[in-house]
Structures are given as C-alpha cells and as structure tokens.
Amino acid sequence: MLGKVEKMIVVTGATGGLGAAVVEHLLERLPAERIGVSVRDVTKAQHFADRGVRVRRGSYEDPAALRDSFAGAEQVLLVSGNDPAADLTELHRGAVEAAVAAGARRIVYTSQHGAVPGNPYRPSDIHVATEAFLAGSGVDWTALRNGAYGPLDQVLGPWRRTGVIAGPDDGPVAYTDRDEVAEATAALLAGDRVLDGPATLAAPNAVTFDDLSRIVSDITGRTVERIVVDDERWVADQIAGGVPEPAARLLLTYYQAAREGYFAEPGSLLAELLGREPRTAADRLTADLTA
C-alpha cells in the first residue's frame, strides 16, 4: 500500500525579505520536506537546504528553470518582483504560466493593498494585470493585497534628527508589519482555510502622517511637527538630494494614491490568520524607539 503523498509548497523569492520570512514561518508549521524554494542563486539558500528544504534554481526570467523549480508543488507562492528596470507584468505572466505548466493546484500571489484600476500609484498597474492573469489561468488562485510593510523610519524620513515629518499631502495608510504578513501568509499556505481571488492582508487601522507625528511626539516626549510640502517642491527637493526625477515622481504617485484613500481599507484577515491582533504603527514605533 502506498503511503500518503505529502503536498508541497514552493516559495519564490525565498532569499528576499518577505519570501525568506514566509519560509521560516512555514518551517514552524510543516516538515521541511514539504517546502521548496525557487531562487536565483542556490548558494544564498544553502541555510534552507541544510534544514531539509528543497532548493532549486529558478527566476522569472528563465521559464524552463522556473517550471523545474515548481515541479511537484500543489501550491506556489509567487512573490512579486521589484526590479524597476524589468517588465514585471510580462515576467509575472510567465511565472503564472510556469506554475500552471508544472501542475500547481493553487497560486498565491503577493499583490498590493488597493490594487484596483484607477489607483494613481503606478506599481498598482502591475498587480492589477497579474491578478487578471491569475483569473484567466484556469487554476485556483489567491492574491494577497498586502498593506505597506516598509520600515516606518524609511516612510517618515529623518524626523529623529530634524523633529519634523515633512512630505507631500498624504492620506490614511494601513501600515503593516512585514513579519506578520509573512506569518499570516505561511498560516494560509499551511492551513486548511481557502481564499479565492483577492484578499486584503493589512493592519486593521489606517493612519496619516498627522497621526504618526502625534504618536512619535507622545512616545518621545518631544514635539514632532508635521509639515506638508507642495508636490512639485517635494519632487524638486528629492532631485536636489540626488534622487532621479523618474523615481521621485513615481514615489509621488504613492502619496497621491494615499490621499485618495486607496490604502485606507481596513483588514480583518490578518488578525484572523495570526490568531491575535496585529501590531499597530504605534506598537512598531514604540518597539523601534525603545530597542
């Protein structure tokens, strides 16, 4: 009598920040032999191989290698690309096709909060297109529309030195902890819950720069002022600071999207998958400032 065939999960981008964290959380839930990773450089994933994870070379630019790295997977986690010089829409299409060709039963994709037509933030177009590819793929799929999970100090700028949070007019954003996104993603992949289509994976509350200036003022006991900078003046300041103009204008579209409310949708799914309340922006800033 044949033994039970264990279902494999393959994670792309497993040497990047989010992908690596997902694999670590999967290892807390599943035997290592049920986990595979698809990476550009297998030497950078040796620490996973040493723990029994299947490591294969695969990149979105090499569909044949990608199909091989997906072989035997019931589920594939496609971590969205982040190379601004690449045609990510076409690379994602190829990755979806490779997962289908390899026989995956479900594709889980790391999309973006507010990935809907009309969002001014230009990377949203890539996620909207990729979700359309998934919808037409013929296999089950989930698009996790992740809340913004970058470091908050990177978002707020040099406020610790200047005492000022300066930037374009913004809007409410559900700033989300990256490790909690990874943990929730692993819980979904390893669990019995089924989510079809797009699903918001973001913090349950959204805050503005005004809110954040009050939060850091309360935490530090010093007044941190919020200053709104005119869009064009802000772009000019970025360029003067060495940021290429296309990059500055791309980032400006993020602020435009925020003030139009595209990143404000609260999410309950993150808490459900974690089994606890997620960390708030205030929690994260308090931890950062008292570390």
C-alpha positions in Angstrom: 0.0 0.0 0.0 1.4 3.4 -1.0 2.0 5.9 1.7 0.3 9.2 1.8 1.7 11.8 -0.6 2.5 15.0 1.2 1.6 18.2 -0.5 4.5 20.5 -1.4 4.5 24.3 -1.2 7.1 26.2 -3.3 8.1 29.7 -2.4 9.7 32.1 -4.9 12.0 35.0 -3.9 13.0 33.0 -0.8 16.2 34.9 -0.3 14.4 38.2 -0.2 12.9 39.8 2.9 9.3 38.7 2.6 9.9 35.3 1.0 12.6 34.3 3.5 10.3 35.2 6.4 7.5 33.1 4.9 9.8 30.1 4.6 10.9 30.5 8.2 7.3 30.5 9.4 6.4 27.6 7.2 9.2 25.6 8.9 7.5 26.2 12.2 4.3 24.6 10.8 5.4 21.9 8.3 8.1 19.2 7.8 11.0 20.7 5.8 10.5 18.1 3.0 7.1 19.7 2.2 8.7 23.0 1.5 10.6 24.0 -1.7 12.1 27.3 -2.7 12.8 28.8 -6.1 15.8 31.2 -6.0 18.1 32.9 -8.5 21.2 31.9 -6.5 21.0 28.5 -4.8 24.1 29.3 -2.7 22.2 32.0 -0.9 19.6 29.4 0.1 22.0 26.9 1.5 20.8 27.5 5.0 17.4 26.3 3.9 18.9 23.2 2.2 20.8 22.4 5.3 17.5 22.2 7.1 15.9 19.8 4.6 14.1 22.4 2.3 14.2 21.5 -1.4 16.2 24.3 -3.1 16.1 24.7 -6.9 17.3 27.5 -9.2 14.5 29.4 -10.8 13.9 33.0 -11.8 11.1 34.8 -13.5 13.5 35.5 -16.5 14.0 31.7 -17.1 10.6 30.0 -17.6 12.2 26.5 -18.1 14.1 26.6 -14.8 11.1 28.1 -13.1 8.9 25.1 -14.2 11.5 22.7 -12.9 11.7 24.5 -9.6 7.8 24.3 -9.3 7.7 20.6 -10.1 5.6 18.6 -7.6 4.1 21.7 -5.9 0.5 21.8 -5.0 0.8 25.4 -4.1 3.2 28.1 -5.4 3.7 31.4 -3.7 4.7 34.0 -6.3 6.4 36.9 -4.6 6.0 39.9 -6.8 9.1 41.2 -8.5 10.6 44.6 -7.6 13.1 45.4 -10.3 12.0 48.8 -11.7 14.0 48.2 -14.9 12.2 44.9 -15.7 8.9 44.3 -17.5 7.3 42.9 -14.4 3.9 42.4 -16.0 5.3 40.0 -18.5 7.6 38.3 -16.0 4.6 37.7 -13.7 2.7 36.3 -16.7 5.5 33.9 -17.4 5.6 32.9 -13.7 1.9 32.2 -13.6 2.2 30.1 -16.8 5.2 28.2 -15.4 3.2 27.3 -12.2 0.2 26.1 -14.3 2.5 24.1 -16.6 4.2 22.5 -13.5 0.8 21.3 -12.3 0.2 23.6 -9.3 -3.3 23.4 -8.0 -3.2 26.9 -6.4 -1.2 30.0 -7.0 -0.8 32.5 -4.2 0.5 35.9 -5.3 1.8 38.8 -3.2 -0.2 41.7 -4.5 -0.7 45.2 -3.1 -3.2 47.0 -1.0 -5.5 48.9 -3.2 -4.6 47.1 -6.4 -7.5 48.2 -8.4 -7.9 50.1 -11.7 -7.5 53.9 -11.3 -5.0 53.7 -8.4 -2.5 56.5 -9.2 0.4 54.6 -7.7 1.9 53.2 -10.8 3.1 49.7 -9.5 -0.6 49.0 -8.9 -1.0 48.5 -12.7 1.4 45.6 -12.5 -0.6 43.9 -9.7 -3.9 44.6 -11.5 -2.5 42.9 -14.6 -1.1 40.0 -12.7 -4.4 39.4 -10.9 -6.0 39.3 -14.3 -3.5 36.6 -15.5 -4.3 34.6 -12.4 -8.1 34.9 -13.0 -7.6 33.5 -16.5 -5.1 30.8 -15.6 -7.6 28.0 -15.0 -6.2 27.1 -11.6 -7.3 28.3 -8.1 -5.6 31.5 -7.0 -5.3 33.9 -4.2 -4.0 37.5 -4.4 -2.9 38.8 -1.0 -3.2 42.5 -1.2 -0.6 43.3 1.3 -0.5 46.6 3.2 2.6 48.8 3.1 5.2 47.0 5.2 8.3 49.0 4.7 10.2 50.3 7.8 8.4 53.2 9.3 11.5 55.3 9.7 12.0 55.0 5.9 8.5 56.3 5.4 8.8 59.1 7.9 12.2 60.4 6.9 14.9 61.9 9.3 12.4 63.1 11.9 14.6 61.9 14.8 17.2 64.4 13.7 15.0 67.2 12.4 12.0 67.0 14.7 9.8 67.3 11.6 7.9 64.8 9.4 7.9 66.6 6.0 6.4 65.3 2.8 3.5 65.8 0.4 0.0 65.8 1.5 -0.9 62.2 2.3 -3.9 60.1 3.5 -4.7 57.1 5.7 -2.4 54.1 5.2 -2.7 50.7 6.9 1.0 50.4 7.7 1.6 46.7 8.3 4.4 44.7 9.9 6.3 42.6 7.3 7.0 39.7 9.6 3.3 39.5 10.4 2.4 39.5 6.7 4.9 36.6 6.3 3.5 34.7 9.3 -0.1 35.1 8.0 0.9 34.0 4.5 2.6 30.9 5.9 -0.5 30.2 8.0 -2.7 30.4 4.9 -0.4 28.2 2.9 0.0 25.6 5.6 -3.6 25.6 6.9 -7.0 24.4 5.7 -8.5 27.8 5.0 -9.3 28.5 1.4 -9.3 32.0 0.0 -10.2 32.6 -3.6 -9.4 35.7 -5.5 -8.1 39.0 -4.0 -7.9 39.3 -0.2 -6.7 42.3 1.8 -3.9 41.5 4.2 -3.3 44.7 6.1 -3.4 46.2 9.5 -6.9 46.8 10.9 -6.4 50.6 11.2 -5.0 53.2 8.9 -3.1 56.3 10.0 -1.9 59.6 8.4 1.4 61.5 8.9 -0.6 63.8 11.2 -1.4 60.7 13.3 2.1 59.5 13.2 3.6 62.8 14.3 1.3 62.8 17.3 2.3 59.2 18.1 6.1 59.8 18.0 5.6 63.0 20.0 3.8 61.1 22.7 6.4 58.3 22.7 9.4 60.6 22.8 8.0 63.4 24.9 9.2 66.0 22.3 7.1 67.8 19.7 7.5 66.4 16.3 5.8 68.6 13.7 4.1 67.5 10.5 4.9 69.8 7.6 3.1 69.4 4.2 5.3 70.1 1.3 3.9 71.1 -2.1 4.1 68.2 -4.6 6.4 70.0 -7.1 8.5 71.4 -4.4 8.9 68.0 -2.8 9.9 66.5 -6.2 12.5 69.3 -6.7 13.9 68.7 -3.2 14.2 65.0 -3.9 16.1 65.7 -7.1 18.4 68.1 -5.3 19.1 65.4 -2.9 20.2 63.0 -5.6 17.1 61.1 -6.3 16.5 60.6 -10.1 13.4 62.5 -11.2 11.5 59.4 -12.5 12.0 57.8 -9.1 10.8 60.9 -7.3 7.7 61.2 -9.5 6.9 57.5 -9.1 7.0 57.9 -5.3 4.8 61.0 -5.6 2.1 58.8 -7.1 2.1 56.8 -3.8 1.2 59.9 -1.8 -1.4 60.8 -4.4 -3.0 57.4 -4.0 -2.8 57.6 -0.2 -4.7 60.9 -0.2 -7.3 59.4 -2.5 -7.9 56.6 0.0 -6.5 53.7 -1.9 -4.5 52.4 1.1 -7.1 53.0 3.8 -9.2 49.9 3.6 -9.0 48.2 7.0 -8.4 44.5 7.1 -9.6 41.8 9.5 -8.0 38.8 7.7 -4.5 39.5 9.1 -5.8 39.1 12.7 -7.8 36.0 11.8 -4.7 34.3 10.2 -2.4 35.3 13.1 -4.9 34.4 15.8 -4.1 37.7 17.6 -4.3 41.4 17.0 -1.6 42.7 14.6 0.9 45.3 15.7 -0.2 48.8 15.1 2.1 51.6 13.8 2.3 52.9 17.4 3.4 49.4 18.6 6.1 49.3 16.0 7.4 52.8 16.6 7.4 52.2 20.4 9.4 49.0 19.9 11.8 50.7 17.5 12.4 53.7 19.8 12.9 51.6 23.0 15.1 48.9 21.4 
